[in-house]
Amino acid sequence: MSLTTLAARRDLSFHLHPASNLRQVQDEGPLVITRGEGVYVYDDEGRRYLEGMAGLWCASLGFSERRLADAAYRQMCELPFYHSFAGKVPAVSAELAERLIGIAPPGMARALFANSGSEANDTAIKLAWYINNALGRPQKKKIIARQRAYHGVTIATASLTGLAFAHTDFDLPIARILHTDCPHYYRGARAGESEEAFAARLADSLEEMIAREGPDTVAAFFAEPVMGAGGVIVPPATYFDRIQPILKKHEILFVADEVICGFGRTGNMFGSQTFDLQPDIITVAKALSAGYQPISANLVSGKVYDILLAQSDKLGIFGHGYTYSSHPVPAAVALETLKIYAERNIVDAVRRVGPRMQAGIRSYADHPLIGEARGIGLIGAVEVVRNKSTKESFDPKAGVAAYLVRRAQHHGAILRNMPGDIVAFSPPLIISEAEVDEMLACFGKALDDTWVMVREKGLA
Ligand SMILES: Cc1ncc(COP(=O)(O)O)c(C=O)c1O
């Protein structure tokens, strides 16, 4: 953090920070990042940090992949802009659509592009409404998401998001959005309840909600395969096996939000494969372009596409799209990203290095401050608690996990804290085993510092 450099002074005077504590930024100054190399980024005073969050879960190929810069430059020279309205399309966007559908889970038939994860999920909500109008079911419009889900921050997707900060004082959620239970076994299970029994109880609770609301009023269910910003929550065994038949029975569309899980993060190309999901719509963003350009997509099943086609016949147009849907420059970067994933076998890389990170995170499970250590592939988290046996949390105002993350940054690794004193790990997928060890060593030192602070302040 710096208050002295030119960039910091400019930032403090003119920039309004998204998703930040604005007072804290004013008081402590921003962390100004000026360049990147591999899994590291550098601040404006030359300090190096291992980026343990791949930025915002997205810089899968690290911060210096020259091929992506070249792909953007080549595309900028050849065709810097074109669109896909009225039947037109940049050639590169058509190639990207083919490649995406080629690697997508079975059943996906078409790709519709946008610019961000929020836009993709917003689009999925619109599709769910549109499809039910097309099918003559105008009452079937409610959307079910889950407590602690993160699906974005547009008016509709912030409503889906099941976290208070996305709602409070924004007059959200909007109507017709419901939240069912969060599948967090550590926090949600009753004494003695097995993972399977917990999953069954949550499935029953979902079915009760559907029955209460009326199955003919529920359009779609949204789920991240592994919940990210809600605290890296891996679903308990059999959870999705129990949820999916309920959705099918009541003709409720299943939207898998793969904005974090897509492209290798969980040890398969898609989280849908890791958890054997058969969604009707998949949303992707982030690692689609390794974070180098803003781009997202809705992958829709053949069945969904056929309904859109028929409705377009009826209305004369499929009336949705953005100026920058299918923009050729992000499309070129995404295409090159997918080529790199195939050439370097990114899924194998995650399967090779992921276990080291998971074992490393779990090696802290015995620490008095760690209630749970969890994760899969190259995504993980620890939950910091005041009392290990009762799972009692610290007073949120004490900011214990925030302190831990500040100390980790001091020791050279950028991690992220989330509501509930959770610290997340989601490094670039190209991270080596040695770099995983380095990231966890920074975390370990930060945990020691936090333990000292907690005892000095008498918090535990
Ligand atoms: C699972 C998930 N969905 C959607 C989003 C929203 O994406 P964006 O920030 O690109 O709008 C995010 C962002 O972190 C996310 O993690």
PDBQT file of the ligand as one rigid body, heavy atoms in Angstrom, charges set to zero:
ROOT
HETATM    1  C1  LIG A 501     -19.299 -17.604 -10.172  1.00  0.00    +0.000 C 
HETATM    2  C2  LIG A 501     -19.333 -16.201 -10.676  1.00  0.00    +0.000 A 
HETATM    3  N1  LIG A 501     -20.325 -15.809 -11.463  1.00  0.00    +0.000 NA
HETATM    4  C3  LIG A 501     -20.393 -14.565 -11.955  1.00  0.00    +0.000 A 
HETATM    5  C4  LIG A 501     -19.446 -13.627 -11.643  1.00  0.00    +0.000 A 
HETATM    6  C5  LIG A 501     -19.557 -12.232 -12.174  1.00  0.00    +0.000 C 
HETATM    7  O1  LIG A 501     -18.613 -12.017 -13.144  1.00  0.00    +0.000 OA
HETATM    8  P1  LIG A 501     -18.180 -10.512 -13.529  1.00  0.00    +0.000 P 
HETATM    9  O2  LIG A 501     -17.476  -9.945 -12.357  1.00  0.00    +0.000 OA
HETATM   10  O3  LIG A 501     -17.288 -10.737 -14.729  1.00  0.00    +0.000 OA
HETATM   11  O4  LIG A 501     -19.405  -9.781 -13.877  1.00  0.00    +0.000 OA
HETATM   12  C6  LIG A 501     -18.377 -13.988 -10.835  1.00  0.00    +0.000 A 
HETATM   13  C7  LIG A 501     -17.318 -13.009 -10.479  1.00  0.00    +0.000 C 
HETATM   14  O5  LIG A 501     -16.468 -13.241  -9.660  1.00  0.00    +0.000 OA
HETATM   15  C8  LIG A 501     -18.320 -15.287 -10.323  1.00  0.00    +0.000 A 
HETATM   16  O6  LIG A 501     -17.337 -15.678  -9.507  1.00  0.00    +0.000 OA
ENDROOT
TORSDOF 0
